[in-house]
Amino acid sequence: NNGRVPVAVAKLAGVLSIRLIATAFAPGKEGTITPMGTARGEKRVIPELMKQLQNRGYKGGKVRLTHCDNSALAERMKEAILEKYPGVRVDINPTGMLCSFYAERGGLLVAFECEK
């Protein structure tokens, strides 16, 4: 809906239940949204997000999950994080106005601390 993906591609992705996984912190592209992968269906999103966390240097710091009308997905992500990293702090919040625009309905934003 926010114009970053052609309408036909977005409709096809919706019909096929393809979920885009992207970052705003790609090396050399900070501040732009860069695709990192896809997952087909919500069940495959959590394992892919967990893989991306590890690839990006996550080792058990604080995590903030921000969802756009998808608290169930945020809860499942929290459970996956706590299963692998018991005792870490994971906060869940609904998206605000601008983040709702970028995440779109059903989206999940993941922010986390990692080692430098």
Backbone atoms as SQL, in Angstrom:
CREATE TABLE atoms (id INTEGER PRIMARY KEY, chain TEXT, resi INTEGER, resn TEXT, atom TEXT, x REAL, y REAL, z REAL);
INSERT INTO atoms VALUES
  (1, 'A', 1, 'ASN', 'N', 0.799, -1.204, 0.000),
  (2, 'A', 1, 'ASN', 'CA', 0.000, 0.000, 0.000),
  (3, 'A', 1, 'ASN', 'C', 0.844, 1.271, 0.000),
  (4, 'A', 2, 'ASN', 'N', 2.085, 1.183, 0.457),
  (5, 'A', 2, 'ASN', 'CA', 2.864, 2.414, 0.586),
  (6, 'A', 2, 'ASN', 'C', 3.705, 2.722, -0.649),
  (7, 'A', 3, 'GLY', 'N', 3.483, 1.997, -1.754),
  (8, 'A', 3, 'GLY', 'CA', 4.121, 2.352, -3.011),
  (9, 'A', 3, 'GLY', 'C', 5.513, 1.805, -3.224),
  (10, 'A', 4, 'ARG', 'N', 6.038, 1.007, -2.330),
  (11, 'A', 4, 'ARG', 'CA', 7.390, 0.476, -2.498),
  (12, 'A', 4, 'ARG', 'C', 7.434, -0.763, -3.379),
  (13, 'A', 5, 'VAL', 'N', 6.285, -1.407, -3.555),
  (14, 'A', 5, 'VAL', 'CA', 6.203, -2.618, -4.359),
  (15, 'A', 5, 'VAL', 'C', 5.101, -2.410, -5.390),
  (16, 'A', 6, 'PRO', 'N', 5.344, -2.811, -6.647),
  (17, 'A', 6, 'PRO', 'CA', 4.285, -2.673, -7.653),
  (18, 'A', 6, 'PRO', 'C', 3.012, -3.406, -7.209),
  (19, 'A', 7, 'VAL', 'N', 1.867, -2.862, -7.562),
  (20, 'A', 7, 'VAL', 'CA', 0.577, -3.389, -7.131),
  (21, 'A', 7, 'VAL', 'C', 0.426, -4.865, -7.515),
  (22, 'A', 8, 'ALA', 'N', 0.772, -5.232, -8.732),
  (23, 'A', 8, 'ALA', 'CA', 0.623, -6.625, -9.182),
  (24, 'A', 8, 'ALA', 'C', 1.488, -7.573, -8.350),
  (25, 'A', 9, 'VAL', 'N', 2.705, -7.155, -8.049),
  (26, 'A', 9, 'VAL', 'CA', 3.607, -7.976, -7.236),
  (27, 'A', 9, 'VAL', 'C', 3.045, -8.131, -5.825),
  (28, 'A', 10, 'ALA', 'N', 2.535, -7.056, -5.257),
  (29, 'A', 10, 'ALA', 'CA', 1.963, -7.099, -3.914),
  (30, 'A', 10, 'ALA', 'C', 0.747, -8.026, -3.864),
  (31, 'A', 11, 'LYS', 'N', -0.112, -7.960, -4.879),
  (32, 'A', 11, 'LYS', 'CA', -1.295, -8.831, -4.905),
  (33, 'A', 11, 'LYS', 'C', -0.887, -10.289, -5.046),
  (34, 'A', 12, 'LEU', 'N', 0.085, -10.579, -5.900),
  (35, 'A', 12, 'LEU', 'CA', 0.556, -11.949, -6.074),
  (36, 'A', 12, 'LEU', 'C', 1.176, -12.471, -4.776),
  (37, 'A', 13, 'ALA', 'N', 1.972, -11.651, -4.119),
  (38, 'A', 13, 'ALA', 'CA', 2.575, -12.042, -2.840),
  (39, 'A', 13, 'ALA', 'C', 1.494, -12.325, -1.807),
  (40, 'A', 14, 'GLY', 'N', 0.433, -11.524, -1.798),
  (41, 'A', 14, 'GLY', 'CA', -0.661, -11.747, -0.863),
  (42, 'A', 14, 'GLY', 'C', -1.393, -13.049, -1.137),
  (43, 'A', 15, 'VAL', 'N', -1.657, -13.330, -2.405),
  (44, 'A', 15, 'VAL', 'CA', -2.350, -14.566, -2.779),
  (45, 'A', 15, 'VAL', 'C', -1.495, -15.784, -2.417),
  (46, 'A', 16, 'LEU', 'N', -0.191, -15.697, -2.629),
  (47, 'A', 16, 'LEU', 'CA', 0.718, -16.817, -2.342),
  (48, 'A', 16, 'LEU', 'C', 1.178, -16.850, -0.884),
  (49, 'A', 17, 'SER', 'N', 0.717, -15.885, -0.095),
  (50, 'A', 17, 'SER', 'CA', 1.072, -15.794, 1.327),
  (51, 'A', 17, 'SER', 'C', 2.582, -15.653, 1.529),
  (52, 'A', 18, 'ILE', 'N', 3.204, -14.844, 0.693),
  (53, 'A', 18, 'ILE', 'CA', 4.642, -14.599, 0.798),
  (54, 'A', 18, 'ILE', 'C', 4.869, -13.407, 1.703),
  (55, 'A', 19, 'ARG', 'N', 5.742, -13.572, 2.681),
  (56, 'A', 19, 'ARG', 'CA', 6.068, -12.518, 3.627),
  (57, 'A', 19, 'ARG', 'C', 7.476, -12.014, 3.335),
  (58, 'A', 20, 'LEU', 'N', 7.617, -10.720, 3.197),
  (59, 'A', 20, 'LEU', 'CA', 8.912, -10.092, 2.942),
  (60, 'A', 20, 'LEU', 'C', 9.625, -9.827, 4.258),
  (61, 'A', 21, 'ILE', 'N', 10.899, -10.164, 4.305),
  (62, 'A', 21, 'ILE', 'CA', 11.732, -9.857, 5.461),
  (63, 'A', 21, 'ILE', 'C', 12.772, -8.857, 4.975),
  (64, 'A', 22, 'ALA', 'N', 12.813, -7.701, 5.642),
  (65, 'A', 22, 'ALA', 'CA', 13.664, -6.614, 5.179),
  (66, 'A', 22, 'ALA', 'C', 14.343, -5.940, 6.361),
  (67, 'A', 23, 'THR', 'N', 15.346, -5.122, 6.058),
  (68, 'A', 23, 'THR', 'CA', 16.052, -4.375, 7.089),
  (69, 'A', 23, 'THR', 'C', 16.220, -2.923, 6.661),
  (70, 'A', 24, 'ALA', 'N', 16.335, -2.061, 7.647),
  (71, 'A', 24, 'ALA', 'CA', 16.646, -0.654, 7.378),
  (72, 'A', 24, 'ALA', 'C', 18.107, -0.377, 7.723),
  (73, 'A', 25, 'PHE', 'N', 18.872, -1.435, 8.033),
  (74, 'A', 25, 'PHE', 'CA', 20.262, -1.270, 8.473),
  (75, 'A', 25, 'PHE', 'C', 21.219, -2.151, 7.686),
  (76, 'A', 26, 'ALA', 'N', 21.023, -2.255, 6.375),
  (77, 'A', 26, 'ALA', 'CA', 21.950, -3.016, 5.545),
  (78, 'A', 26, 'ALA', 'C', 23.264, -2.246, 5.448),
  (79, 'A', 27, 'PRO', 'N', 24.400, -2.941, 5.508),
  (80, 'A', 27, 'PRO', 'CA', 25.693, -2.246, 5.412),
  (81, 'A', 27, 'PRO', 'C', 25.769, -1.382, 4.159),
  (82, 'A', 28, 'GLY', 'N', 26.088, -0.124, 4.334),
  (83, 'A', 28, 'GLY', 'CA', 26.200, 0.820, 3.234),
  (84, 'A', 28, 'GLY', 'C', 24.863, 1.367, 2.747),
  (85, 'A', 29, 'LYS', 'N', 23.762, 0.884, 3.302),
  (86, 'A', 29, 'LYS', 'CA', 22.434, 1.331, 2.863),
  (87, 'A', 29, 'LYS', 'C', 21.581, 1.740, 4.050),
  (88, 'A', 30, 'GLU', 'N', 22.188, 2.215, 5.119),
  (89, 'A', 30, 'GLU', 'CA', 21.447, 2.599, 6.317),
  (90, 'A', 30, 'GLU', 'C', 20.348, 3.590, 5.965),
  (91, 'A', 31, 'GLY', 'N', 19.169, 3.353, 6.515),
  (92, 'A', 31, 'GLY', 'CA', 18.052, 4.258, 6.306),
  (93, 'A', 31, 'GLY', 'C', 17.173, 3.889, 5.130),
  (94, 'A', 32, 'THR', 'N', 17.601, 2.935, 4.305),
  (95, 'A', 32, 'THR', 'CA', 16.741, 2.476, 3.223),
  (96, 'A', 32, 'THR', 'C', 16.268, 1.061, 3.560),
  (97, 'A', 33, 'ILE', 'N', 15.089, 0.716, 3.108),
  (98, 'A', 33, 'ILE', 'CA', 14.557, -0.613, 3.380),
  (99, 'A', 33, 'ILE', 'C', 15.094, -1.554, 2.310),
  (100, 'A', 34, 'THR', 'N', 15.828, -2.577, 2.771),
  (101, 'A', 34, 'THR', 'CA', 16.493, -3.519, 1.885),
  (102, 'A', 34, 'THR', 'C', 15.965, -4.927, 2.148),
  (103, 'A', 35, 'PRO', 'N', 15.424, -5.606, 1.133),
  (104, 'A', 35, 'PRO', 'CA', 14.952, -6.977, 1.336),
  (105, 'A', 35, 'PRO', 'C', 16.092, -7.902, 1.754),
  (106, 'A', 36, 'MET', 'N', 15.787, -8.816, 2.683),
  (107, 'A', 36, 'MET', 'CA', 16.768, -9.802, 3.160),
  (108, 'A', 36, 'MET', 'C', 16.318, -11.214, 2.817),
  (109, 'A', 37, 'GLY', 'N', 15.061, -11.400, 2.532),
  (110, 'A', 37, 'GLY', 'CA', 14.544, -12.722, 2.229),
  (111, 'A', 37, 'GLY', 'C', 13.038, -12.729, 2.250),
  (112, 'A', 38, 'THR', 'N', 12.481, -13.899, 2.025),
  (113, 'A', 38, 'THR', 'CA', 11.037, -14.080, 2.063),
  (114, 'A', 38, 'THR', 'C', 10.728, -15.369, 2.811),
  (115, 'A', 39, 'ALA', 'N', 9.496, -15.480, 3.238),
  (116, 'A', 39, 'ALA', 'CA', 9.001, -16.701, 3.858),
  (117, 'A', 39, 'ALA', 'C', 7.582, -16.902, 3.359),
  (118, 'A', 40, 'ARG', 'N', 7.242, -18.125, 3.079),
  (119, 'A', 40, 'ARG', 'CA', 5.887, -18.413, 2.582),
  (120, 'A', 40, 'ARG', 'C', 5.019, -18.843, 3.747),
  (121, 'A', 41, 'GLY', 'N', 4.112, -17.967, 4.170),
  (122, 'A', 41, 'GLY', 'CA', 3.214, -18.241, 5.278),
  (123, 'A', 41, 'GLY', 'C', 3.804, -17.803, 6.607),
  (124, 'A', 42, 'GLU', 'N', 2.932, -17.497, 7.557),
  (125, 'A', 42, 'GLU', 'CA', 3.385, -16.982, 8.851),
  (126, 'A', 42, 'GLU', 'C', 4.172, -18.003, 9.656),
  (127, 'A', 43, 'LYS', 'N', 3.909, -19.293, 9.471),
  (128, 'A', 43, 'LYS', 'CA', 4.636, -20.307, 10.226),
  (129, 'A', 43, 'LYS', 'C', 6.125, -20.303, 9.885),
  (130, 'A', 44, 'ARG', 'N', 6.456, -19.934, 8.669),
  (131, 'A', 44, 'ARG', 'CA', 7.870, -19.916, 8.254),
  (132, 'A', 44, 'ARG', 'C', 8.560, -18.596, 8.545),
  (133, 'A', 45, 'VAL', 'N', 7.780, -17.587, 8.931),
  (134, 'A', 45, 'VAL', 'CA', 8.367, -16.274, 9.229),
  (135, 'A', 45, 'VAL', 'C', 9.228, -16.330, 10.486),
  (136, 'A', 46, 'ILE', 'N', 8.734, -16.974, 11.542),
  (137, 'A', 46, 'ILE', 'CA', 9.465, -16.995, 12.815),
  (138, 'A', 46, 'ILE', 'C', 10.847, -17.633, 12.652),
  (139, 'A', 47, 'PRO', 'N', 10.979, -18.841, 12.069),
  (140, 'A', 47, 'PRO', 'CA', 12.323, -19.411, 11.895),
  (141, 'A', 47, 'PRO', 'C', 13.237, -18.516, 11.056),
  (142, 'A', 48, 'GLU', 'N', 12.683, -17.887, 10.027),
  (143, 'A', 48, 'GLU', 'CA', 13.509, -17.005, 9.184),
  (144, 'A', 48, 'GLU', 'C', 13.955, -15.772, 9.971),
  (145, 'A', 49, 'LEU', 'N', 13.056, -15.195, 10.764),
  (146, 'A', 49, 'LEU', 'CA', 13.439, -14.046, 11.588),
  (147, 'A', 49, 'LEU', 'C', 14.494, -14.435, 12.621),
  (148, 'A', 50, 'MET', 'N', 14.358, -15.602, 13.226),
  (149, 'A', 50, 'MET', 'CA', 15.354, -16.067, 14.201),
  (150, 'A', 50, 'MET', 'C', 16.722, -16.230, 13.527),
  (151, 'A', 51, 'LYS', 'N', 16.724, -16.764, 12.316),
  (152, 'A', 51, 'LYS', 'CA', 17.973, -16.912, 11.560),
  (153, 'A', 51, 'LYS', 'C', 18.598, -15.542, 11.279),
  (154, 'A', 52, 'GLN', 'N', 17.752, -14.587, 10.904),
  (155, 'A', 52, 'GLN', 'CA', 18.252, -13.242, 10.615),
  (156, 'A', 52, 'GLN', 'C', 18.808, -12.569, 11.878),
  (157, 'A', 53, 'LEU', 'N', 18.157, -12.793, 13.025),
  (158, 'A', 53, 'LEU', 'CA', 18.676, -12.242, 14.290),
  (159, 'A', 53, 'LEU', 'C', 20.098, -12.733, 14.521),
  (160, 'A', 54, 'GLN', 'N', 20.300, -14.029, 14.389),
  (161, 'A', 54, 'GLN', 'CA', 21.629, -14.601, 14.608),
  (162, 'A', 54, 'GLN', 'C', 22.625, -14.079, 13.584),
  (163, 'A', 55, 'ASN', 'N', 22.218, -14.002, 12.326),
  (164, 'A', 55, 'ASN', 'CA', 23.108, -13.496, 11.274),
  (165, 'A', 55, 'ASN', 'C', 23.513, -12.045, 11.514),
  (166, 'A', 56, 'ARG', 'N', 22.661, -11.289, 12.195),
  (167, 'A', 56, 'ARG', 'CA', 22.929, -9.873, 12.449),
  (168, 'A', 56, 'ARG', 'C', 23.646, -9.637, 13.772),
  (169, 'A', 57, 'GLY', 'N', 24.031, -10.713, 14.488),
  (170, 'A', 57, 'GLY', 'CA', 24.830, -10.552, 15.699),
  (171, 'A', 57, 'GLY', 'C', 24.074, -10.586, 17.002),
  (172, 'A', 58, 'TYR', 'N', 22.812, -10.987, 16.971),
  (173, 'A', 58, 'TYR', 'CA', 22.054, -11.050, 18.221),
  (174, 'A', 58, 'TYR', 'C', 22.556, -12.209, 19.074),
  (175, 'A', 59, 'LYS', 'N', 22.829, -11.896, 20.360),
  (176, 'A', 59, 'LYS', 'CA', 23.326, -12.917, 21.275),
  (177, 'A', 59, 'LYS', 'C', 22.578, -12.905, 22.609),
  (178, 'A', 60, 'GLY', 'N', 21.467, -12.176, 22.674),
  (179, 'A', 60, 'GLY', 'CA', 20.678, -12.197, 23.900),
  (180, 'A', 60, 'GLY', 'C', 20.425, -10.862, 24.554),
  (181, 'A', 61, 'GLY', 'N', 20.514, -9.760, 23.832),
  (182, 'A', 61, 'GLY', 'CA', 20.203, -8.448, 24.394),
  (183, 'A', 61, 'GLY', 'C', 18.704, -8.182, 24.375),
  (184, 'A', 62, 'LYS', 'N', 18.330, -6.950, 24.680),
  (185, 'A', 62, 'LYS', 'CA', 16.911, -6.563, 24.680),
  (186, 'A', 62, 'LYS', 'C', 16.335, -6.636, 23.266),
  (187, 'A', 63, 'VAL', 'N', 15.031, -6.963, 23.208),
  (188, 'A', 63, 'VAL', 'CA', 14.318, -7.022, 21.932),
  (189, 'A', 63, 'VAL', 'C', 13.019, -6.247, 22.074),
  (190, 'A', 64, 'ARG', 'N', 12.676, -5.497, 21.054),
  (191, 'A', 64, 'ARG', 'CA', 11.377, -4.818, 21.009),
  (192, 'A', 64, 'ARG', 'C', 10.670, -5.274, 19.739),
  (193, 'A', 65, 'LEU', 'N', 9.491, -5.854, 19.928),
  (194, 'A', 65, 'LEU', 'CA', 8.649, -6.292, 18.821),
  (195, 'A', 65, 'LEU', 'C', 7.494, -5.311, 18.706),
  (196, 'A', 66, 'THR', 'N', 7.306, -4.755, 17.536),
  (197, 'A', 66, 'THR', 'CA', 6.245, -3.791, 17.298),
  (198, 'A', 66, 'THR', 'C', 5.394, -4.333, 16.154),
  (199, 'A', 67, 'HIS', 'N', 4.117, -4.545, 16.416),
  (200, 'A', 67, 'HIS', 'CA', 3.249, -5.177, 15.421),
  (201, 'A', 67, 'HIS', 'C', 2.161, -4.224, 14.959),
  (202, 'A', 68, 'CYS', 'N', 1.699, -4.471, 13.745),
  (203, 'A', 68, 'CYS', 'CA', 0.598, -3.705, 13.171),
  (204, 'A', 68, 'CYS', 'C', -0.606, -4.633, 13.063),
  (205, 'A', 69, 'ASP', 'N', -1.437, -4.640, 14.093),
  (206, 'A', 69, 'ASP', 'CA', -2.623, -5.502, 14.165),
  (207, 'A', 69, 'ASP', 'C', -2.288, -6.985, 14.029),
  (208, 'A', 70, 'ASN', 'N', -1.198, -7.417, 14.656),
  (209, 'A', 70, 'ASN', 'CA', -0.829, -8.829, 14.604),
  (210, 'A', 70, 'ASN', 'C', -0.142, -9.235, 15.909),
  (211, 'A', 71, 'SER', 'N', -0.844, -9.079, 17.012),
  (212, 'A', 71, 'SER', 'CA', -0.258, -9.416, 18.312),
  (213, 'A', 71, 'SER', 'C', 0.046, -10.903, 18.429),
  (214, 'A', 72, 'ALA', 'N', -0.702, -11.761, 17.719),
  (215, 'A', 72, 'ALA', 'CA', -0.447, -13.210, 17.777),
  (216, 'A', 72, 'ALA', 'C', 0.935, -13.536, 17.216),
  (217, 'A', 73, 'LEU', 'N', 1.312, -12.923, 16.101),
  (218, 'A', 73, 'LEU', 'CA', 2.642, -13.158, 15.525),
  (219, 'A', 73, 'LEU', 'C', 3.725, -12.629, 16.465),
  (220, 'A', 74, 'ALA', 'N', 3.494, -11.464, 17.048),
  (221, 'A', 74, 'ALA', 'CA', 4.464, -10.899, 17.989),
  (222, 'A', 74, 'ALA', 'C', 4.650, -11.824, 19.192),
  (223, 'A', 75, 'GLU', 'N', 3.572, -12.396, 19.699),
  (224, 'A', 75, 'GLU', 'CA', 3.673, -13.333, 20.834),
  (225, 'A', 75, 'GLU', 'C', 4.441, -14.588, 20.448),
  (226, 'A', 76, 'ARG', 'N', 4.196, -15.113, 19.242),
  (227, 'A', 76, 'ARG', 'CA', 4.931, -16.303, 18.789),
  (228, 'A', 76, 'ARG', 'C', 6.413, -16.003, 18.622),
  (229, 'A', 77, 'MET', 'N', 6.734, -14.806, 18.138),
  (230, 'A', 77, 'MET', 'CA', 8.137, -14.421, 17.991),
  (231, 'A', 77, 'MET', 'C', 8.783, -14.307, 19.367),
  (232, 'A', 78, 'LYS', 'N', 8.071, -13.716, 20.319),
  (233, 'A', 78, 'LYS', 'CA', 8.587, -13.587, 21.681),
  (234, 'A', 78, 'LYS', 'C', 8.879, -14.962, 22.263),
  (235, 'A', 79, 'GLU', 'N', 7.954, -15.900, 22.090),
  (236, 'A', 79, 'GLU', 'CA', 8.157, -17.255, 22.603),
  (237, 'A', 79, 'GLU', 'C', 9.388, -17.908, 21.982),
  (238, 'A', 80, 'ALA', 'N', 9.588, -17.716, 20.680),
  (239, 'A', 80, 'ALA', 'CA', 10.757, -18.292, 19.997),
  (240, 'A', 80, 'ALA', 'C', 12.057, -17.697, 20.534),
  (241, 'A', 81, 'ILE', 'N', 12.053, -16.390, 20.768),
  (242, 'A', 81, 'ILE', 'CA', 13.249, -15.735, 21.306),
  (243, 'A', 81, 'ILE', 'C', 13.548, -16.250, 22.708),
  (244, 'A', 82, 'LEU', 'N', 12.513, -16.306, 23.547),
  (245, 'A', 82, 'LEU', 'CA', 12.714, -16.762, 24.929),
  (246, 'A', 82, 'LEU', 'C', 13.100, -18.235, 25.010),
  (247, 'A', 83, 'GLU', 'N', 12.664, -19.021, 24.046),
  (248, 'A', 83, 'GLU', 'CA', 13.048, -20.435, 24.022),
  (249, 'A', 83, 'GLU', 'C', 14.551, -20.567, 23.762),
  (250, 'A', 84, 'LYS', 'N', 15.063, -19.766, 22.842),
  (251, 'A', 84, 'LYS', 'CA', 16.491, -19.833, 22.483),
  (252, 'A', 84, 'LYS', 'C', 17.361, -19.023, 23.445),
  (253, 'A', 85, 'TYR', 'N', 16.828, -17.927, 23.972),
  (254, 'A', 85, 'TYR', 'CA', 17.572, -17.032, 24.866),
  (255, 'A', 85, 'TYR', 'C', 16.757, -16.791, 26.132),
  (256, 'A', 86, 'PRO', 'N', 16.679, -17.766, 27.034),
  (257, 'A', 86, 'PRO', 'CA', 15.839, -17.614, 28.233),
  (258, 'A', 86, 'PRO', 'C', 16.262, -16.398, 29.067),
  (259, 'A', 87, 'GLY', 'N', 15.263, -15.706, 29.571),
  (260, 'A', 87, 'GLY', 'CA', 15.522, -14.598, 30.481),
  (261, 'A', 87, 'GLY', 'C', 15.793, -13.252, 29.846),
  (262, 'A', 88, 'VAL', 'N', 15.846, -13.166, 28.503),
  (263, 'A', 88, 'VAL', 'CA', 16.070, -11.859, 27.885),
  (264, 'A', 88, 'VAL', 'C', 14.796, -11.030, 27.964),
  (265, 'A', 89, 'ARG', 'N', 14.959, -9.734, 27.855),
  (266, 'A', 89, 'ARG', 'CA', 13.809, -8.829, 27.903),
  (267, 'A', 89, 'ARG', 'C', 13.249, -8.647, 26.492),
  (268, 'A', 90, 'VAL', 'N', 11.975, -9.015, 26.331),
  (269, 'A', 90, 'VAL', 'CA', 11.291, -8.857, 25.045),
  (270, 'A', 90, 'VAL', 'C', 10.018, -8.056, 25.294),
  (271, 'A', 91, 'ASP', 'N', 9.950, -6.852, 24.755),
  (272, 'A', 91, 'ASP', 'CA', 8.775, -5.993, 24.888),
  (273, 'A', 91, 'ASP', 'C', 7.961, -6.051, 23.601),
  (274, 'A', 92, 'ILE', 'N', 6.647, -6.036, 23.741),
  (275, 'A', 92, 'ILE', 'CA', 5.740, -6.022, 22.590),
  (276, 'A', 92, 'ILE', 'C', 4.865, -4.781, 22.679),
  (277, 'A', 93, 'ASN', 'N', 4.798, -4.050, 21.566),
  (278, 'A', 93, 'ASN', 'CA', 3.972, -2.848, 21.479),
  (279, 'A', 93, 'ASN', 'C', 3.294, -2.784, 20.124),
  (280, 'A', 94, 'PRO', 'N', 2.145, -2.108, 20.033),
  (281, 'A', 94, 'PRO', 'CA', 1.544, -1.860, 18.716),
  (282, 'A', 94, 'PRO', 'C', 2.326, -0.749, 18.007),
  (283, 'A', 95, 'THR', 'N', 2.286, -0.756, 16.689),
  (284, 'A', 95, 'THR', 'CA', 2.969, 0.288, 15.933),
  (285, 'A', 95, 'THR', 'C', 2.264, 1.625, 16.099),
  (286, 'A', 96, 'GLY', 'N', 3.038, 2.683, 15.955),
  (287, 'A', 96, 'GLY', 'CA', 2.475, 4.027, 15.922),
  (288, 'A', 96, 'GLY', 'C', 2.140, 4.393, 14.489),
  (289, 'A', 97, 'MET', 'N', 1.885, 5.648, 14.248),
  (290, 'A', 97, 'MET', 'CA', 1.398, 6.077, 12.940),
  (291, 'A', 97, 'MET', 'C', 2.377, 5.794, 11.799),
  (292, 'A', 98, 'LEU', 'N', 3.583, 6.323, 11.859),
  (293, 'A', 98, 'LEU', 'CA', 4.521, 6.160, 10.751),
  (294, 'A', 98, 'LEU', 'C', 4.965, 4.710, 10.604),
  (295, 'A', 99, 'CYS', 'N', 5.226, 4.038, 11.716),
  (296, 'A', 99, 'CYS', 'CA', 5.633, 2.632, 11.640),
  (297, 'A', 99, 'CYS', 'C', 4.515, 1.764, 11.084),
  (298, 'A', 100, 'SER', 'N', 3.265, 2.105, 11.372),
  (299, 'A', 100, 'SER', 'CA', 2.132, 1.368, 10.802),
  (300, 'A', 100, 'SER', 'C', 2.126, 1.486, 9.287),
  (301, 'A', 101, 'PHE', 'N', 2.499, 2.647, 8.787),
  (302, 'A', 101, 'PHE', 'CA', 2.561, 2.882, 7.344),
  (303, 'A', 101, 'PHE', 'C', 3.581, 1.955, 6.701),
  (304, 'A', 102, 'TYR', 'N', 4.769, 1.832, 7.308),
  (305, 'A', 102, 'TYR', 'CA', 5.825, 1.003, 6.733),
  (306, 'A', 102, 'TYR', 'C', 5.609, -0.479, 6.991),
  (307, 'A', 103, 'ALA', 'N', 5.125, -0.849, 8.155),
  (308, 'A', 103, 'ALA', 'CA', 4.925, -2.266, 8.477),
  (309, 'A', 103, 'ALA', 'C', 3.709, -2.822, 7.751),
  (310, 'A', 104, 'GLU', 'N', 2.709, -2.015, 7.538),
  (311, 'A', 104, 'GLU', 'CA', 1.425, -2.387, 6.972),
  (312, 'A', 104, 'GLU', 'C', 0.700, -3.388, 7.871),
  (313, 'A', 105, 'ARG', 'N', -0.585, -3.525, 7.673),
  (314, 'A', 105, 'ARG', 'CA', -1.411, -4.394, 8.516),
  (315, 'A', 105, 'ARG', 'C', -0.875, -5.824, 8.484),
  (316, 'A', 106, 'GLY', 'N', -0.668, -6.361, 9.677),
  (317, 'A', 106, 'GLY', 'CA', -0.140, -7.718, 9.812),
  (318, 'A', 106, 'GLY', 'C', 1.362, -7.769, 9.948),
  (319, 'A', 107, 'GLY', 'N', 2.027, -6.629, 9.776),
  (320, 'A', 107, 'GLY', 'CA', 3.488, -6.586, 9.815),
  (321, 'A', 107, 'GLY', 'C', 4.053, -6.629, 11.224),
  (322, 'A', 108, 'LEU', 'N', 5.328, -6.968, 11.299),
  (323, 'A', 108, 'LEU', 'CA', 6.042, -7.048, 12.577),
  (324, 'A', 108, 'LEU', 'C', 7.409, -6.396, 12.392),
  (325, 'A', 109, 'LEU', 'N', 7.722, -5.443, 13.257),
  (326, 'A', 109, 'LEU', 'CA', 9.033, -4.810, 13.269),
  (327, 'A', 109, 'LEU', 'C', 9.815, -5.369, 14.445),
  (328, 'A', 110, 'VAL', 'N', 11.076, -5.724, 14.225),
  (329, 'A', 110, 'VAL', 'CA', 11.923, -6.323, 15.253),
  (330, 'A', 110, 'VAL', 'C', 13.148, -5.441, 15.439),
  (331, 'A', 111, 'ALA', 'N', 13.332, -4.944, 16.651),
  (332, 'A', 111, 'ALA', 'CA', 14.524, -4.159, 16.981),
  (333, 'A', 111, 'ALA', 'C', 15.227, -4.882, 18.121),
  (334, 'A', 112, 'PHE', 'N', 16.565, -4.912, 18.076),
  (335, 'A', 112, 'PHE', 'CA', 17.295, -5.666, 19.095),
  (336, 'A', 112, 'PHE', 'C', 18.686, -5.097, 19.316),
  (337, 'A', 113, 'GLU', 'N', 19.214, -5.378, 20.511),
  (338, 'A', 113, 'GLU', 'CA', 20.584, -5.014, 20.836),
  (339, 'A', 113, 'GLU', 'C', 21.494, -6.135, 20.363),
  (340, 'A', 114, 'CYS', 'N', 22.629, -5.753, 19.807),
  (341, 'A', 114, 'CYS', 'CA', 23.616, -6.757, 19.421),
  (342, 'A', 114, 'CYS', 'C', 24.997, -6.254, 19.809),
  (343, 'A', 115, 'GLU', 'N', 25.965, -7.172, 19.813),
  (344, 'A', 115, 'GLU', 'CA', 27.316, -6.784, 20.155),
  (345, 'A', 115, 'GLU', 'C', 27.893, -5.936, 19.035),
  (346, 'A', 116, 'LYS', 'N', 28.742, -4.991, 19.406),
  (347, 'A', 116, 'LYS', 'CA', 29.343, -4.113, 18.400),
  (348, 'A', 116, 'LYS', 'C', 30.644, -4.680, 17.913);
